[in-house]
Amino acid sequence: MSSPQCTAHFIGGPLDGHTADVTDWTVDEIATGVLHVVDSWTERADYEPEPGGDPLRWLYRGLHP
């Protein structure tokens, strides 16, 4: 039997409204968020959950070189 799909939601920034399948990620990996490459940008978009908030709601934190 497979695990139910687990989806993180990007809030704000260039990926607002997009989602990421994090079904096979660890709890720590999900809590860390991501530095996501955005097409045609030289910087990466930094997304992470609010401390103590919903770990699957990744908020835009700005650009990361």
Backbone hydrogen bonds, N-H to C=O, Kabsch-Sander energy under -0.5 kcal/mol:
donor,donor_aa,acceptor,acceptor_aa,energy
8,A,20,A,-2.8
9,H,56,L,-3.0
10,F,18,H,-2.6
11,I,58,W,-2.9
15,L,12,G,-0.5
16,D,13,G,-1.4
17,G,10,F,-2.3
18,H,15,L,-2.7
20,A,8,A,-2.3
22,V,6,C,-2.6
22,V,20,A,-0.7
23,T,6,C,-0.5
25,W,22,V,-1.8
30,I,26,T,-2.2
31,A,27,V,-2.3
32,T,28,D,-1.3
33,G,29,E,-1.0
33,G,30,I,-0.6
34,V,47,Y,-2.4
36,H,34,V,-0.6
36,H,45,A,-3.0
38,V,43,E,-0.6
41,W,38,V,-2.3
44,R,64,H,-3.2
45,A,36,H,-2.9
46,D,62,G,-2.9
47,Y,34,V,-2.9
47,Y,45,A,-0.6
48,E,59,L,-1.9
50,E,57,R,-0.5
53,G,50,E,-2.8
57,R,54,D,-1.7
58,W,9,H,-2.2
58,W,56,L,-0.7
59,L,48,E,-2.2
59,L,57,R,-0.6
60,Y,11,I,-2.2
61,R,46,D,-3.5
62,G,46,D,-0.7
64,H,44,R,-2.7
